């Protein structure tokens, strides 16, 4: 299982899209990811996207939602320029 919420679309090591049906935290298995990843939180009702903290790959990581209610977490490799 990649995410503790059991709602996750992933390209392991590259990108993870996790749904949190209620506020709180989620544990995501980033074992397949190397280096530092970016995170973003989407409020699905308001459509607001909020940048989150950077996350280190290589292990399971727990992240806390930045707002109340439903949430979508997007963790991904930074875009190279």
Secondary structure, DSSP 4 states (H G I P E B T S, - for coil): --BTTS-EEEETTTEEEEEESSSSEEEEE-TT--SEEEEEEEETTTTEEEE---EE-SSEEEEE-SSSS-EEEEEEEPPP-
